[in-house]
Structures are given as C-alpha cells and as structure tokens.
Amino acid sequence: MVDATTLLDLLTPLPVCARRLWLHTPGVMATVPMIRGTFGAALHALDRAAYDTVFEGGTGPAHTRQPGYILRPAPPDSQESPAIEWLLIGGSVIAHDAVCLRAWDRACGMGLGKRRESFTVRGVRPLGPGRQVGALGAPARAWSLGEVAWPLEGDPASMPCRLTFPTPLRLLRHSKLISTPTYADLIVGIMHRLRSRLSEEGQATLAAIQPELLEIARATPAEPWVGARLDLHRYSARQARELEFWGVTGYLQLPSGPGPCWPLLAAAEWLHLGKSTIVGLGQLRIEPYEAVRRRPVAGVRE
C-alpha cells in the first residue's frame, strides 16, 4: 500500500539548490524569459558542457531529457523587488553550480532588451525545503526533495487545502490542453515531471505504484476546478519569432486534504507541472482552504 513514507523515500535521492536573486534592471521591464535568454547565452559562452547539462538536460535521447533548472518570479511579498527564484535540480546539474554563478556575472554585462541594458544582481538569498528564505549573501546548500515540508499546519494528508496555479498550467491530453484539470490530472503531471529525474530503480518503483496513486487521486474528494484560460506571448530573440505560452490559471480545492499523495504536491511546489516550467509556468502554491476560499481568481467569477 502506498503511503507518504514510500513517496518521501522516492523523492530523497533528488537534490535541489534554490536561491532568490534580487535584481536591478534599469531602463528595462525585464521578464523571466528575457532573463533566461541572457543567462543561457552567458552560460553557453562560458562552459558548453555545463550549458548542455543545465539547459538541455544532458546528452541522452531527446524524449528522456529535461532541463535541470527553473527560473520563476519571486512571490510579491518577497523582501526585495524585483526578484526571481533560480532552482537547480539534480546532482549532475548542481555540480555546475559554481560556473552557473559565474554565468550570472557575465549575463549582467551582456544586458537585457533590444538596447542590451546591463543589469545587476543586488543580492542573493538561499531557499530551504520549508520555504525558508535565508539571510542575504548566505551560502546556498543543496537539499533533498525528500525534505520538503507541507506548508500548512496539521496532518498533511487530511488538511483541507487549495492547490493554486498563479502562472499558466499547461497539461496536455492527446496533444490538447486540459482546461479543467482534476486532482488525478495533477498527480499524473507530477509523476511525469519526476520520471526522467529518477534512477532506473526509482523509475521502476514509480511505475509499480502509479496505478494505486491514480486510484487514490480519483477517490480523493475535490471541488470543481475554478479557473480561466491565460495565454502569454513572448518574443524570442534566438528564434526571431513570437512564442505563445497557452494554459490555464486557477485552483482546485481538496476539502478533506490530499491524502497520502501530499509529498508529491509538496515536491511540485519546486518542480512545477506541465510544459514551459523553465520560465516559471505551472507553478503550484499550496494554500489554506478556508483562508483563501473567498479570494477570486482574476477574470473568474465564483
């Protein structure tokens, strides 16, 4: 029988190194895709092997590779603004942490926007597995996804909660966007994110417990999805064309809690779900059920 301990053991071999970067971007309304492009170009020029591992997911078959990083906006209540959160995921990626830090220095000089305006990283704070924000300038340590903490008080399995997606969630079924995701859809999305990051042993374990996880998810009480379509448009200088990131934002409430699948949700706060996670899409926030149930989603009537 699958329980939380089984899932935490599955997550334990996966390390994460997370930081919050406080930026100064004079003269530019910087976006995460814009910053990602400059950081990627800097890392590519500095160390091609590091770039291939961090940005391309290594050298295996394309369908098995996932980029080993995430860039996302920092929460609006962060101590510094504007700020982004930068995550490195997996031991082979974290091994390039030092060269990645040098790439940030290089990216600052390369600049942003059409006029290539230089920017600065004013400060860096480490992020911990319980959402802790460390002191400015403190060193970051890698921690295991098995250490992730449930962000609400009480028993994680039975604690009512709201699963909120503030940025577009892009889950597909038969190449079509899932516009009203269910709890089972979210669990499938998390398992997909995990699969290519696990060892062969971990993948075998996940495959063995997947049917039971889906059974649990389908049997878990959930209120109907509340959300709206949200499409983002970004210009890619590298591809010289406009890119469209289509998805849905909104929330799903679990009035009886998430059940034993809760470690997967806690991990998904860091891994994200669906497509285009590298620029912060598919970000999950686990929030209190009661405290936020009357807060509307932009553009959505409850």
Disulfide bonds with the S-S distance in Angstrom:
none
